[in-house]
Amino acid sequence: MVIMTLFMGLVFIFHALSVILLAFFVETTAFVLLSKVIDFSAVGVLVLGLAFLRKKLN
């Protein structure tokens, strides 16, 4: 459980940093579009990573 929590925390930290940096470096329209790509990518990494960790740890 600790490993899965650590994994989720790292993904959330990476997601937050990515969105913050994106906000500083691109225009508003590009931010809205690219932030959705980052959001869906983070969800995908979480789902795939948690599935892999559950399989690996059991």
Phi and psi in degrees as GROMACS dihedral restraints (atoms count N, CA, C in turn):
[ dihedral_restraints ]
;  ai    aj    ak    al  type     phi  dphi    fc
    3     4     5     6     1   -64.9    20    10
    4     5     6     7     1   -40.9    20    10
    6     7     8     9     1   -65.5    20    10
    7     8     9    10     1   -41.1    20    10
    9    10    11    12     1   -66.6    20    10
   10    11    12    13     1   -39.3    20    10
   12    13    14    15     1   -65.9    20    10
   13    14    15    16     1   -41.9    20    10
   15    16    17    18     1   -62.3    20    10
   16    17    18    19     1   -42.5    20    10
   18    19    20    21     1   -60.4    20    10
   19    20    21    22     1   -47.6    20    10
   21    22    23    24     1   -62.3    20    10
   22    23    24    25     1   -41.6    20    10
   24    25    26    27     1   -61.4    20    10
   25    26    27    28     1   -42.3    20    10
   27    28    29    30     1   -65.8    20    10
   28    29    30    31     1   -40.2    20    10
   30    31    32    33     1   -64.4    20    10
   31    32    33    34     1   -43.0    20    10
   33    34    35    36     1   -65.4    20    10
   34    35    36    37     1   -38.4    20    10
   36    37    38    39     1   -64.8    20    10
   37    38    39    40     1   -45.4    20    10
   39    40    41    42     1   -62.1    20    10
   40    41    42    43     1   -40.3    20    10
   42    43    44    45     1   -62.6    20    10
   43    44    45    46     1   -48.2    20    10
   45    46    47    48     1   -62.9    20    10
   46    47    48    49     1   -44.1    20    10
   48    49    50    51     1   -64.0    20    10
   49    50    51    52     1   -39.3    20    10
   51    52    53    54     1   -62.9    20    10
   52    53    54    55     1   -44.8    20    10
   54    55    56    57     1   -67.6    20    10
   55    56    57    58     1   -40.2    20    10
   57    58    59    60     1   -63.0    20    10
   58    59    60    61     1   -47.5    20    10
   60    61    62    63     1   -64.0    20    10
   61    62    63    64     1   -38.9    20    10
   63    64    65    66     1   -61.2    20    10
   64    65    66    67     1   -40.8    20    10
   66    67    68    69     1   -61.9    20    10
   67    68    69    70     1   -33.5    20    10
   69    70    71    72     1   -78.3    20    10
   70    71    72    73     1   -27.5    20    10
   72    73    74    75     1  -109.0    20    10
   73    74    75    76     1    -6.9    20    10
   75    76    77    78     1  -128.4    20    10
   76    77    78    79     1   164.7    20    10
   78    79    80    81     1   -74.3    20    10
   79    80    81    82     1   168.9    20    10
   81    82    83    84     1   -60.4    20    10
   82    83    84    85     1   -46.4    20    10
   84    85    86    87     1   -63.1    20    10
   85    86    87    88     1   -44.0    20    10
   87    88    89    90     1   -65.4    20    10
   88    89    90    91     1   -37.3    20    10
   90    91    92    93     1   -61.3    20    10
   91    92    93    94     1   -45.3    20    10
   93    94    95    96     1   -60.9    20    10
   94    95    96    97     1   -43.4    20    10
   96    97    98    99     1   -71.0    20    10
   97    98    99   100     1   -47.9    20    10
   99   100   101   102     1   -70.9    20    10
  100   101   102   103     1   -30.6    20    10
  102   103   104   105     1   -65.8    20    10
  103   104   105   106     1   -32.1    20    10
  105   106   107   108     1   -66.7    20    10
  106   107   108   109     1   -37.9    20    10
  108   109   110   111     1   -62.7    20    10
  109   110   111   112     1   -43.6    20    10
  111   112   113   114     1   -64.2    20    10
  112   113   114   115     1   -41.7    20    10
  114   115   116   117     1   -59.9    20    10
  115   116   117   118     1   -50.7    20    10
  117   118   119   120     1   -67.1    20    10
  118   119   120   121     1   -33.7    20    10
  120   121   122   123     1   -65.3    20    10
  121   122   123   124     1   -41.6    20    10
  123   124   125   126     1   -63.8    20    10
  124   125   126   127     1   -41.7    20    10
  126   127   128   129     1   -63.9    20    10
  127   128   129   130     1   -42.1    20    10
  129   130   131   132     1   -62.3    20    10
  130   131   132   133     1   -44.1    20    10
  132   133   134   135     1   -62.6    20    10
  133   134   135   136     1   -41.6    20    10
  135   136   137   138     1   -61.9    20    10
  136   137   138   139     1   -48.5    20    10
  138   139   140   141     1   -63.4    20    10
  139   140   141   142     1   -49.2    20    10
  141   142   143   144     1   -66.6    20    10
  142   143   144   145     1   -42.0    20    10
  144   145   146   147     1   -65.5    20    10
  145   146   147   148     1   -42.3    20    10
  147   148   149   150     1   -68.4    20    10
  148   149   150   151     1   -37.6    20    10
  150   151   152   153     1   -63.1    20    10
  151   152   153   154     1   -43.2    20    10
  153   154   155   156     1   -64.1    20    10
  154   155   156   157     1   -45.2    20    10
  156   157   158   159     1   -65.5    20    10
  157   158   159   160     1   -38.9    20    10
  159   160   161   162     1   -61.9    20    10
  160   161   162   163     1   -42.0    20    10
  162   163   164   165     1   -68.2    20    10
  163   164   165   166     1   -40.9    20    10
  165   166   167   168     1   -71.1    20    10
  166   167   168   169     1   -38.7    20    10
  168   169   170   171     1   -83.5    20    10
  169   170   171   172     1   -15.4    20    10
